Amino acid sequence: EPYRRQRQMCIRDRTIRVELGADGSYKDYINGHLGGNGKYEYNGSQIVVPSDCAVANDWGTTYTVTISGSTMVWKNSSMSSYHGAEYRFTKK
């Protein structure tokens, strides 16, 4: 009897914290553990993060940035194919 194999996508819930220093320093943390660090570049509408950080491993190094109040949203073309995935950060 024929059968169909069902694929299931597993989405991991995890907390990502990003620290952006005024001096260009970058750190990201996954569930409280350091994921990567280095220098970032920001020009007012786009951010480029270090290639060896956790965020870059997920979606790449370059993101379009939107800031509204205390919320910063990062998106790029790779994310758009995943039903509007984005990074949403709140300033602390």
C-alpha positions in Angstrom: 0.0 0.0 0.0 1.5 3.4 -0.9 2.1 5.8 1.8 3.0 9.4 2.0 5.8 10.7 4.1 5.0 13.8 5.9 7.7 16.3 6.5 7.4 18.5 9.5 9.4 21.7 10.0 10.6 22.2 13.5 10.9 25.8 14.6 13.0 26.3 17.7 11.9 28.9 20.1 14.8 30.8 21.5 15.7 34.1 23.0 18.2 36.2 21.2 19.7 39.2 22.8 21.9 41.7 20.9 24.2 44.3 22.3 25.2 47.1 20.0 27.8 49.4 21.4 28.3 53.0 20.4 31.9 52.1 19.5 30.7 49.5 16.9 31.0 46.5 19.2 28.5 43.7 18.7 27.6 40.7 20.8 24.7 38.3 20.5 23.4 35.8 23.0 21.3 32.7 22.4 19.3 31.7 25.5 21.8 33.5 27.6 25.0 32.1 26.0 27.3 34.2 23.9 26.7 33.4 20.3 29.2 35.7 18.7 30.9 39.1 18.8 32.9 41.5 16.8 32.2 44.8 15.0 29.0 45.9 13.3 28.4 48.6 10.7 25.2 50.7 10.7 24.4 53.5 8.2 20.9 54.5 9.5 18.9 52.1 7.4 21.0 49.0 7.1 23.2 47.0 9.6 25.9 44.5 8.8 26.8 42.1 11.6 29.9 39.9 12.1 29.9 36.8 9.9 30.7 34.5 12.8 27.8 35.5 15.1 24.6 33.5 15.8 22.3 36.0 13.9 24.5 35.7 10.7 24.4 31.9 11.0 20.6 32.1 10.8 19.9 34.6 8.0 23.1 36.2 6.8 25.0 39.4 7.7 23.0 42.2 6.2 19.7 43.5 7.3 17.4 46.5 6.6 16.6 48.3 9.9 13.4 50.0 10.9 13.2 51.8 14.3 10.0 52.9 15.9 10.2 54.2 19.4 12.1 51.7 21.5 11.7 48.9 18.9 14.3 47.9 16.2 13.2 45.5 13.5 15.8 43.7 11.2 14.7 42.0 8.0 16.4 40.8 4.8 15.4 39.0 1.6 16.2 35.5 3.0 13.6 36.1 5.8 10.9 37.3 3.4 10.5 33.7 2.0 9.7 32.5 5.5 6.3 34.1 6.0 7.6 37.5 7.2 10.3 36.3 9.6 12.1 39.2 11.3 14.2 40.0 14.3 12.4 42.4 16.7 14.4 44.0 19.5 13.3 46.2 22.3 15.7 48.8 23.7 16.5 48.2 27.4 
